[in-house]
Every structure is written in C-alpha cells, then in structure tokens.
Amino acid sequence: MRLRHNGAEISVSFSFLMFNALVFMMRDTKQILAFYAVCALHEAGHLAAAAAFGTKLRAVGLSGTGIRLVTEKKPLRPVSHGAVILAAGPAVNIILYIVLKIMRCSGAFTLLNLGAAVYNLLPYSQLDGGALIHLFTDCTKYETLTDRLLNCLYFGISLSLLILTCIYGKIFLPLFAVSVLLFITELKSFHRA
C-alpha cells in the first residue's frame, strides 16, 4: 500500500503487518505501547537531525525489518551529515536508556530503548549500522570485501537466533524471523550488484 503525505511517499509492506502480528501475539499491551513509543522516538531523532541539516523527507517505508526514512539526496552534502542523521536515532534511544537508568526506571520502556539502539546498529544495510558502514565503504576498494564479510556475519546472526529460539522458545521467534528477512534481503541486493 502506498500513500503520499506532504510530498513524502508512505509505503506499508506485507512483512510489516506480519511482524506486527507476531509482536501482538508475543507481548502484553503495555509492552506493545512501549515498543511503538520507542520506535517513534527513534525515528524522531533521525527527523530532527535531518531537519537540522535542512534535509527533507522523501519517503517512509514500513516493513518487517523496521521503519525506513528516505531523505532527499544532496550531492554536495558531507558524509558527516549523513552519518549524524543515521546515528541520531540510536543516539536518542541510548540517551533515553541512560537517563531512565539514572532515574532507576527498569521497566519495558527502558529496556526497549537499549534494544532499539542495539538492533538499529546491527550491520544490515536496511538498518542504521549497515547504512553507516555502506556510507563509508561504497565505491571504495573495500566495498566487495565488506559485503562478503557482512554476509557471513548475517548468516551467523540468523543461526544464533535460531538456536536461541530452539532453546528459549517463542520470545526469540520475532527476532529470528526478522534476521532471516534481513539476511534474504541482503543476499538479493548482493547478487544484484
């Protein structure tokens, strides 16, 4: 499904609906609300950083791997601006986690902020961590080697989550499902290149 709002295209994929169905099956209402609040704050961090550099939002994609914001391409924008925009989302989550821990809050919202930061810093290109890696390695002599090493890492992450799902049950199932989806997407883009 695709919509347009204020010049930005908004798309929702089937995998987004499936992931949300898994989340609703596995958690209680308070945790679900905390999860979506953490996601909204994460994306607000990206939007605030983009606005600070005068970068406009072109598209929002909702998929099973998360929310992807696409900003306008500015050919003369320094790489550091892109890095700050990518790092701003996880930074918001880390700052919130630290503040909440200092305030001795230990609920789901606190832990979900840490989880969101760690998840988004994973090296998948659809996530902030992978986008940061590609920001610095694309069109360099290290691009192919980096892609091959990352594909091995993706396989290891999925295998680890499969083992954790087998040992601990359904709590790791959504993470395993997302890791497989991310891995498949990475392989498809690797073979297209």
RALIN-V648890 format. One record per residue. N is the residue number from 1. RES is the residue in one letter. SS is DSSP state (2 for helix, 1 for strand, 0 for the rest). PSI is psi as a letter, one per 20 degrees, with the letter a starting at -180 (* if undefined). NEAR is the number of other ideal C-beta (glycine too) atoms within 10 Angstrom. Layout:
N & RES & SS & PSI & NEAR
N & RES & SS & PSI & NEAR
//
This chain:
1 & M & 0 & p & 10
2 & R & 1 & p & 9
3 & L & 1 & r & 10
4 & R & 1 & p & 9
5 & H & 1 & p & 9
6 & N & 0 & l & 7
7 & G & 0 & i & 10
8 & A & 1 & p & 16
9 & E & 1 & p & 14
10 & I & 1 & p & 15
11 & S & 1 & q & 14
12 & V & 1 & p & 14
13 & S & 0 & r & 14
14 & F & 2 & h & 10
15 & S & 2 & h & 16
16 & F & 2 & g & 18
17 & L & 2 & h & 13
18 & M & 2 & g & 15
19 & F & 2 & g & 20
20 & N & 2 & h & 16
21 & A & 2 & g & 11
22 & L & 2 & g & 16
23 & V & 2 & g & 14
24 & F & 2 & h & 11
25 & M & 2 & h & 10
26 & M & 2 & i & 14
27 & R & 0 & r & 16
28 & D & 0 & r & 10
29 & T & 2 & g & 8
30 & K & 2 & g & 11
31 & Q & 2 & h & 16
32 & I & 2 & g & 15
33 & L & 2 & g & 13
34 & A & 2 & g & 19
35 & F & 2 & g & 18
36 & Y & 2 & h & 13
37 & A & 2 & g & 14
38 & V & 2 & g & 24
39 & C & 2 & g & 17
40 & A & 2 & g & 11
41 & L & 2 & h & 17
42 & H & 2 & g & 26
43 & E & 2 & h & 18
44 & A & 2 & h & 13
45 & G & 2 & g & 22
46 & H & 2 & g & 26
47 & L & 2 & g & 18
48 & A & 2 & g & 13
49 & A & 2 & g & 22
50 & A & 2 & g & 20
51 & A & 2 & h & 13
52 & A & 2 & h & 12
53 & F & 0 & j & 15
54 & G & 0 & k & 10
55 & T & 0 & p & 19
56 & K & 0 & q & 12
57 & L & 1 & p & 19
58 & R & 1 & h & 13
59 & A & 1 & q & 16
60 & V & 1 & p & 18
61 & G & 1 & p & 18
62 & L & 1 & o & 18
63 & S & 1 & r & 21
64 & G & 0 & i & 21
65 & T & 0 & i & 20
66 & G & 1 & a & 22
67 & I & 1 & p & 16
68 & R & 1 & p & 16
69 & L & 1 & p & 17
70 & V & 1 & p & 12
71 & T & 1 & r & 21
72 & E & 0 & q & 14
73 & K & 0 & p & 8
74 & K & 0 & o & 13
75 & P & 0 & h & 4
76 & L & 0 & j & 5
77 & R & 0 & p & 15
78 & P & 0 & q & 10
79 & V & 2 & h & 9
80 & S & 2 & h & 10
81 & H & 2 & g & 18
82 & G & 2 & h & 20
83 & A & 2 & g & 16
84 & V & 2 & g & 16
85 & I & 2 & g & 25
86 & L & 2 & h & 24
87 & A & 2 & i & 20
88 & A & 2 & h & 20
89 & G & 2 & g & 28
90 & P & 2 & h & 23
91 & A & 2 & g & 17
92 & V & 2 & g & 22
93 & N & 2 & g & 24
94 & I & 2 & g & 18
95 & I & 2 & g & 14
96 & L & 2 & g & 23
97 & Y & 2 & g & 22
98 & I & 2 & g & 13
99 & V & 2 & g & 12
100 & L & 2 & h & 17
101 & K & 2 & h & 14
102 & I & 2 & h & 8
103 & M & 0 & j & 9
104 & R & 0 & k & 7
105 & C & 0 & p & 13
106 & S & 0 & k & 10
107 & G & 0 & a & 11
108 & A & 2 & h & 17
109 & F & 2 & g & 19
110 & T & 2 & g & 20
111 & L & 2 & h & 17
112 & L & 2 & h & 22
113 & N & 2 & g & 26
114 & L & 2 & g & 17
115 & G & 2 & g & 16
116 & A & 2 & g & 23
117 & A & 2 & g & 22
118 & V & 2 & g & 14
119 & Y & 2 & g & 20
120 & N & 2 & i & 24
121 & L & 0 & j & 19
122 & L & 0 & q & 17
123 & P & 0 & k & 20
124 & Y & 0 & p & 26
125 & S & 0 & h & 18
126 & Q & 0 & i & 19
127 & L & 0 & r & 21
128 & D & 2 & g & 26
129 & G & 2 & g & 19
130 & G & 2 & h & 20
131 & A & 2 & h & 19
132 & L & 2 & g & 18
133 & I & 2 & g & 20
134 & H & 2 & h & 17
135 & L & 2 & h & 14
136 & F & 2 & i & 12
137 & T & 2 & i & 16
138 & D & 0 & p & 12
139 & C & 0 & k & 7
140 & T & 0 & r & 10
141 & K & 0 & i & 7
142 & Y & 0 & i & 13
143 & E & 2 & g & 13
144 & T & 2 & g & 12
145 & L & 2 & g & 11
146 & T & 2 & g & 16
147 & D & 2 & g & 18
148 & R & 2 & g & 11
149 & L & 2 & g & 13
150 & L & 2 & h & 19
151 & N & 2 & h & 14
152 & C & 2 & g & 9
153 & L & 2 & g & 15
154 & Y & 2 & g & 23
155 & F & 2 & g & 14
156 & G & 2 & h & 11
157 & I & 2 & g & 19
158 & S & 2 & g & 20
159 & L & 2 & g & 13
160 & S & 2 & g & 14
161 & L & 2 & h & 19
162 & L & 2 & g & 15
163 & I & 2 & g & 12
164 & L & 2 & h & 15
165 & T & 2 & g & 18
166 & C & 2 & h & 10
167 & I & 2 & g & 8
168 & Y & 2 & i & 10
169 & G & 2 & b & 9
170 & K & 2 & i & 11
171 & I & 2 & h & 11
172 & F & 2 & i & 19
173 & L & 2 & g & 17
174 & P & 2 & h & 21
175 & L & 2 & g & 18
176 & F & 2 & g & 20
177 & A & 2 & g & 18
178 & V & 2 & h & 22
179 & S & 2 & h & 24
180 & V & 2 & g & 16
181 & L & 2 & g & 19
182 & L & 2 & g & 24
183 & F & 2 & g & 18
184 & I & 2 & g & 12
185 & T & 2 & g & 18
186 & E & 2 & g & 21
187 & L & 2 & g & 13
188 & K & 2 & g & 10
189 & S & 2 & h & 12
190 & F & 2 & g & 15
191 & H & 2 & h & 7
192 & R & 2 & h & 6
193 & A & 0 & * & 8
//
